[in-house]
Amino acid sequence: MGSGQRSNAPVVQQAYKALDQFKYEIANELGIDQNQIYGGYWGNLTSRDCGAVGGHMVRRMIEAAEQSLAQQALAGMKTGFQTGFNAAGSNPNQSVKIGTTPNQGPNTYQ
């Protein structure tokens, strides 16, 4: 490899096997003939097929990241709601009725 060129190594080395397996799963889903892949060498496939595999991998990883973020946000909302609910219920003698505010009685508008 010439100077200035970089290898295409995963940032997290432990993910290498999982990414490699993921690549083969995507190729299988796309119906790409894996008999042309010899010992991990994909050079016998067309650029279009290899690009399709990479593109679908990226699309799936973005989808997984978005789902993870959505779940984190939902968990945060649940935690916030639970905290607020517990705080409101911390005084068992206090009840809040619709149209009133705690410790102030009914709302009056003039």
C-alpha positions as CSV (number, residue, x, y, z in Angstrom):
1,M,0.0,0.0,0.0
2,G,1.4,3.4,-0.9
3,S,2.1,6.1,1.5
4,G,-0.9,8.3,2.3
5,Q,-3.3,5.4,1.7
6,R,-5.3,4.0,4.6
7,S,-6.6,0.5,5.1
8,N,-10.3,0.0,5.5
9,A,-10.2,-1.2,9.1
10,P,-13.2,-1.1,11.5
11,V,-13.0,1.5,14.2
12,V,-14.1,-1.1,16.8
13,Q,-11.9,-4.2,16.1
14,Q,-14.4,-6.5,18.0
15,A,-17.0,-5.7,15.3
16,Y,-15.0,-7.0,12.4
17,K,-16.5,-10.5,12.4
18,A,-20.0,-9.2,12.9
19,L,-19.6,-6.7,10.0
20,D,-18.2,-9.4,7.8
21,Q,-21.1,-11.7,8.6
22,F,-23.5,-8.8,8.0
23,K,-22.0,-8.2,4.6
24,Y,-22.7,-11.8,3.6
25,E,-26.2,-11.7,4.9
26,I,-27.0,-8.6,2.9
27,A,-25.5,-10.2,-0.2
28,N,-27.7,-13.2,0.3
29,E,-30.8,-11.0,0.7
30,L,-30.0,-9.2,-2.5
31,G,-29.6,-12.5,-4.4
32,I,-25.9,-11.9,-5.2
33,D,-24.1,-15.1,-6.3
34,Q,-21.7,-15.8,-3.5
35,N,-20.0,-18.6,-5.4
36,Q,-17.9,-15.8,-7.0
37,I,-16.5,-14.9,-3.6
38,Y,-13.3,-16.9,-2.9
39,G,-11.7,-16.6,0.6
40,G,-13.3,-13.2,1.3
41,Y,-12.2,-11.8,-2.1
42,W,-15.0,-9.9,-3.7
43,G,-13.1,-8.7,-6.7
44,N,-14.9,-11.2,-9.0
45,L,-18.2,-9.4,-8.4
46,T,-19.3,-6.3,-10.3
47,S,-18.9,-2.9,-8.7
48,R,-22.6,-2.5,-8.9
49,D,-23.2,-5.6,-6.7
50,C,-20.5,-4.7,-4.2
51,G,-21.9,-1.1,-4.0
52,A,-25.4,-2.4,-3.5
53,V,-24.2,-4.6,-0.6
54,G,-22.3,-1.6,1.0
55,G,-25.3,0.7,0.4
56,H,-27.8,-1.7,2.0
57,M,-25.4,-2.2,5.0
58,V,-25.2,1.5,5.6
59,R,-29.0,1.9,5.3
60,R,-29.5,-0.9,7.9
61,M,-27.0,0.6,10.3
62,I,-28.6,4.0,10.1
63,E,-32.0,2.5,10.7
64,A,-30.6,0.6,13.7
65,A,-29.0,3.8,15.1
66,E,-32.3,5.7,14.6
67,Q,-34.3,3.0,16.4
68,S,-31.8,3.1,19.2
69,L,-32.0,6.9,19.5
70,A,-35.8,6.7,19.5
71,Q,-35.8,4.0,22.2
72,Q,-33.5,6.1,24.3
73,A,-35.7,9.2,23.9
74,L,-38.8,7.1,24.8
75,A,-37.0,5.7,27.9
76,G,-36.1,9.3,28.9
77,M,-39.7,10.4,28.5
78,K,-40.9,7.5,30.6
79,T,-38.3,8.2,33.3
80,G,-39.4,11.9,33.3
81,F,-43.1,11.0,33.5
82,Q,-42.4,8.5,36.2
83,T,-40.4,11.0,38.2
84,G,-43.2,13.6,37.9
85,F,-45.8,11.0,38.7
86,N,-43.9,9.9,41.8
87,A,-43.4,13.5,42.9
88,A,-47.1,14.2,42.6
89,G,-47.9,11.1,44.5
90,S,-45.3,11.6,47.2
91,N,-48.0,13.2,49.5
92,P,-50.8,10.7,49.8
93,N,-53.1,13.3,51.4
94,Q,-52.7,15.6,48.4
95,S,-55.1,15.1,45.5
96,V,-55.3,17.2,42.4
97,K,-58.6,17.6,40.7
98,I,-59.1,18.8,37.2
99,G,-59.6,22.5,37.1
100,T,-57.7,23.0,40.3
101,T,-54.0,23.5,41.2
102,P,-52.4,21.9,44.2
103,N,-52.8,23.7,47.5
104,Q,-54.7,26.6,45.9
105,G,-58.2,25.3,45.3
106,P,-60.3,25.9,42.2
107,N,-59.1,28.2,39.5
108,T,-61.1,31.4,39.3
109,Y,-61.1,33.6,36.3
110,Q,-62.5,37.1,36.4
